[in-house]
Amino acid sequence: MRDEQFGEQCESERRGDGRVERVVVLALDGVYPFELGIPSRIFGAADGRYEVLTCSVDGGPVHSNADFTIGVQHGPEILATADTVVVASVAVPYIPLELPAEVAGALARIRPDARIVSICTAAFVLAAAGLLDGRRATTHWQVTEPFRRRYPHVDLDPDVLFVHDGRILTSAGAASGVDVCLHIVRTDHGSELANAVARRCVVPPFRDGGQAQYIEQPVPQSGAASTADTRVWALERLAEPLTLADLAGHARMSLRTFARRFNDEVGMSPGRWLIQQRVVRARHLLESSDLSVDRIAGQVGFATGASLRQHLHAAIGVSPQAYRRTFQTAAAR
């Protein structure tokens, strides 16, 4: 889940002027009420850092995919004032083959420098508007095939919970909207605030793995072993040079069985998951401590500071020093 152009975003989004970020949520006919409410719930718990407004393409009520309509207070003109625009997901029968003129008109009001986020099937709306051409993106795993057929110029990754590509963010199915909104809070204001928001909303601050773990799989045999206990065990030992053999040994499985079951449960390989968790731990230490890069590398299980720099840059596109400068400066404000 790479944060493309992370450094540029930190420079622009974290100016230190105390300005409240305006988030405008665009509700379309067929909207899922749950996903529509995610931005308000997550950003609204972020200590007043965000203002969340909701609009429709004409300012009128929106037909949800449930048995009720939703009244909104704003029309599309409010999109021109947004720092971040979130397009909420719609039920599959409401996904347009071609972008309706009124939706295209609403999206045209968005400022060129605004951040744009799609939740679940709303990726179809962004793709139809040409906003995802040549970009990496994701959507709900159940609609990946029709998405690929319609939009071959989009680099679709169906295995992740969200994708951050420049100013465009796309999330996978339903609750992945929570993940991408928490990611935005984390990107803008650091892990401490994002974790606090997660606690207030009673959700995990960071879900490991991707949406591949939620794709329907054959029902495992009764009593089949899980890798969950081994993941907890590994998180308590990130500083150690853990190998696949160590993990499989703890789980009392063969290497092949463990690797297969781990990928089925988490949606990625054990090695990739370990790197992800080490990067997450390193980001926390960079924000919350004055430890040197080499010391942090040792505490999270990277052999050298150079290895930490390499993996952090691969994950979020910046150096440890730049990341620390951004978030420790913000914490001091």
C-alpha positions in Angstrom: 0.0 0.0 0.0 2.4 2.5 -1.3 1.9 6.2 -0.6 2.9 7.7 -3.9 4.3 11.3 -3.6 4.1 11.0 0.2 6.7 13.7 0.8 4.9 16.2 -1.4 1.7 15.5 0.3 3.2 16.0 3.7 4.6 19.3 2.6 1.2 20.5 1.4 -1.1 18.9 3.9 0.8 19.6 7.0 1.6 23.3 6.7 1.2 24.0 10.4 -1.4 26.7 9.8 -4.0 24.9 11.9 -6.6 25.0 9.1 -9.4 22.5 9.3 -9.5 20.2 6.3 -12.8 20.1 4.4 -14.0 16.7 3.4 -16.9 16.5 1.0 -18.7 13.2 0.5 -20.6 12.7 -2.8 -23.7 10.5 -2.4 -25.1 9.0 -5.6 -28.3 7.1 -6.2 -28.0 3.5 -5.0 -25.5 4.5 -2.2 -24.8 2.1 0.6 -25.7 3.9 3.9 -22.9 2.2 5.8 -20.2 3.4 3.4 -21.8 6.8 3.2 -21.4 7.3 6.9 -17.8 6.1 7.2 -16.0 9.5 6.4 -18.2 11.4 8.9 -17.6 8.8 11.6 -13.8 8.5 11.2 -12.9 12.1 10.3 -15.4 13.4 12.9 -13.4 11.6 15.6 -10.1 13.3 14.7 -10.1 16.1 17.3 -11.6 18.7 15.0 -9.0 18.4 12.3 -11.6 17.8 9.6 -15.0 19.2 8.6 -17.2 16.7 6.8 -20.1 17.8 4.5 -22.3 15.6 2.3 -23.7 16.5 -1.2 -25.6 15.0 -4.1 -25.3 15.8 -7.8 -28.4 18.1 -7.6 -28.8 19.0 -3.9 -31.8 16.7 -3.7 -32.5 13.5 -1.8 -30.6 10.4 -2.7 -32.1 6.9 -3.1 -30.1 4.5 -1.1 -29.8 0.7 -1.8 -32.0 0.2 1.4 -35.6 1.0 1.8 -35.1 4.7 2.5 -33.9 7.9 0.9 -31.2 10.2 2.3 -31.6 13.9 2.5 -28.4 16.0 2.1 -27.8 19.6 2.8 -25.6 20.5 -0.2 -25.5 20.5 -3.9 -22.5 19.8 -6.2 -21.2 23.4 -5.9 -19.7 22.5 -2.5 -17.3 20.1 -4.2 -15.3 23.1 -5.4 -14.4 24.0 -1.8 -13.2 20.5 -0.8 -9.7 19.6 0.2 -10.7 15.9 0.0 -13.6 14.4 -1.9 -14.9 11.0 -1.0 -17.2 9.2 -3.5 -19.3 6.6 -1.5 -20.0 3.2 -3.0 -23.2 2.2 -4.8 -25.0 -1.1 -5.2 -24.0 -3.0 -8.4 -27.2 -2.4 -10.3 -26.6 1.4 -10.0 -23.1 1.3 -11.4 -23.4 3.2 -14.7 -22.1 1.8 -18.0 -21.3 5.4 -19.0 -20.9 8.3 -16.6 -24.2 10.3 -16.4 -23.8 14.0 -17.4 -24.8 15.2 -13.9 -22.2 13.0 -12.2 -19.5 14.2 -14.7 -20.5 17.7 -14.1 -20.2 17.3 -10.3 -16.8 15.7 -10.6 -15.6 18.5 -12.9 -16.1 20.9 -10.0 -13.3 19.3 -7.9 -10.2 21.4 -7.7 -7.1 20.0 -9.5 -5.2 19.8 -6.2 -7.9 18.1 -4.2 -7.5 14.6 -2.9 -10.1 12.1 -4.3 -11.1 8.9 -2.5 -13.4 6.1 -3.7 -15.0 3.6 -1.4 -15.6 0.1 -2.8 -17.6 0.2 -6.1 -17.1 4.0 -6.4 -13.9 3.1 -8.2 -16.1 2.5 -11.3 -17.2 6.2 -11.1 -13.6 7.5 -10.9 -12.6 5.1 -13.7 -15.5 6.2 -15.9 -14.4 9.8 -15.4 -10.9 8.9 -16.5 -9.4 9.7 -13.2 -7.8 6.3 -12.8 -6.2 5.9 -16.3 -2.6 4.7 -15.9 -3.0 4.5 -12.1 -3.0 1.6 -9.7 -6.3 1.1 -8.0 -8.6 -1.4 -6.2 -12.2 -2.1 -5.7 -14.4 -4.9 -4.2 -13.1 -8.3 -5.1 -16.5 -9.5 -6.4 -16.5 -6.9 -9.2 -12.8 -7.1 -10.3 -13.5 -8.9 -13.6 -16.1 -6.5 -15.0 -13.9 -3.6 -13.8 -10.9 -5.0 -15.7 -13.0 -5.5 -18.9 -14.4 -2.0 -18.8 -11.2 -0.2 -17.8 -8.1 -2.0 -19.1 -6.0 1.1 -18.7 -6.3 1.0 -14.9 -3.7 -1.1 -13.0 -6.2 -3.0 -10.8 -4.9 -4.7 -7.7 -7.7 -6.8 -6.2 -5.6 -8.1 -3.3 -5.2 -5.0 -1.2 -7.5 -3.1 1.2 -6.7 0.2 -0.4 -4.3 1.9 -2.8 -2.8 5.4 -2.4 -1.6 6.7 -5.8 -0.7 10.3 -5.7 -3.9 12.4 -5.0 -6.2 9.4 -5.7 -7.0 6.8 -3.2 -9.2 3.8 -3.9 -10.4 1.2 -1.3 -11.8 -2.3 -1.5 -15.1 -3.6 -0.3 -17.3 -2.0 2.3 -15.3 -1.7 5.6 -12.1 -1.0 3.7 -13.5 2.5 3.6 -12.6 2.6 7.3 -9.1 1.5 6.5 -8.5 4.2 3.9 -10.0 7.0 6.0 -7.8 6.0 9.0 -4.9 5.9 6.5 -5.6 9.5 5.5 -5.7 10.6 9.2 -2.4 8.7 9.7 -0.9 10.3 6.6 -2.0 13.8 7.6 -1.4 13.7 11.3 0.5 10.6 12.3 -0.1 7.3 14.0 -0.9 8.7 17.4 -4.1 10.5 16.2 -5.0 7.7 13.9 -4.8 5.2 16.7 -6.9 7.4 18.9 -9.5 7.7 16.3 -9.5 3.9 15.9 -10.0 3.4 19.6 -12.9 5.9 19.7 -14.6 4.1 16.8 -13.8 0.7 18.2 -12.0 -0.5 15.1 -8.4 -1.8 14.5 -6.1 1.0 13.7 -4.4 -1.1 11.0 -5.6 -4.3 9.5 -2.8 -6.6 8.2 -3.2 -8.4 4.9 -5.4 -7.6 2.0 -8.9 -8.4 0.8 -7.7 -11.7 -0.6 -8.3 -13.1 2.9 -12.0 -12.3 2.6 -12.6 -13.9 -0.8 -14.8 -17.0 -0.4 -12.7 -20.1 0.1 -13.6 -23.8 0.5 -14.6 -24.4 4.1 -11.6 -25.8 5.9 -11.8 -29.2 7.6 -13.0 -29.1 11.1 -10.1 -28.6 13.5 -7.8 -27.2 10.9 -5.0 -25.3 12.5 -4.8 -21.5 12.1 -1.7 -19.2 11.8 -3.3 -16.6 14.1 -1.4 -17.6 17.3 1.8 -17.6 15.3 1.2 -14.1 14.0 0.7 -12.9 17.6 3.9 -14.7 18.6 5.8 -13.1 15.7 4.6 -9.6 16.6 6.1 -10.1 20.1 9.5 -11.0 18.5 9.9 -8.6 15.6 13.4 -7.7 16.7 14.5 -11.3 16.1 15.6 -12.7 12.7 12.5 -14.7 12.2 12.5 -17.2 9.3 9.7 -19.1 7.6 11.0 -22.2 9.4 10.7 -20.4 12.8 7.1 -19.5 12.0 6.1 -22.9 10.7 7.8 -24.6 13.6 5.8 -22.5 16.1 2.6 -23.4 14.2 3.6 -27.0 14.1 3.1 -27.2 10.3 5.3 -28.1 7.4 6.8 -25.1 5.5 4.5 -25.7 2.5 1.3 -26.1 4.6 2.1 -23.0 6.7 2.9 -20.8 3.8 -0.3 -21.8 2.0 -2.5 -21.4 5.1 -0.9 -18.1 6.0 -1.6 -16.7 2.5 -5.2 -18.0 2.7 -5.8 -16.3 6.0 -3.8 -13.0 5.6 -3.8 -12.5 1.8 0.0 -12.3 1.5 3.1 -14.3 2.1 4.7 -14.6 5.6 7.8 -12.7 4.5 5.8 -9.8 3.1 3.7 -9.7 6.2 6.7 -9.5 8.4 8.2 -6.6 6.5 4.9 -4.8 6.6 4.7 -5.2 10.4 8.3 -4.1 10.9 7.6 -1.0 8.8 4.5 -0.2 10.9 6.5 -0.6 14.1 9.3 1.5 12.7 6.9 4.3 11.8 5.6 4.4 15.3 9.1 4.6 16.8 10.1 7.3 14.4 7.1 9.3 15.5 7.3 8.7 19.2 11.0 8.4 20.1 14.4 10.0 19.4 16.1 6.6 18.8 18.6 6.6 15.9 17.6 5.0 12.7 20.1 2.1 13.3 18.6 1.5 16.8 15.1 1.5 15.4 16.1 -0.9 12.7 17.5 -3.3 15.3 14.3 -3.1 17.5 12.0 -3.9 14.6 14.1 -6.7 13.0 15.8 -5.0 10.1 19.5 -6.0 10.0 20.8 -2.5 9.3 19.6 1.1 9.1 20.1 0.9 5.3 17.6 -2.0 5.2 15.1 0.1 7.2 15.6 3.0 4.8 15.0 0.7 1.8 11.8 -0.9 3.1 10.3 2.4 4.5 11.0 4.1 1.1 9.4 1.2 -0.7 6.3 1.4 1.5 5.7 5.2 1.7 8.3 6.8 -0.6 10.3 8.8 2.0 13.4 8.4 4.2 13.2 7.8 7.9 14.6 11.3 8.6 11.9 12.9 6.4 9.1 10.9 8.0 10.3 11.7 11.5 10.6 15.4 10.7 7.1 15.5 9.3 5.3 13.8 12.2 7.5 14.9 15.2 7.1 18.5 14.1 3.3 18.0 13.9 3.2 16.4 17.3 5.0 19.4 18.8 2.3 21.8 17.5 
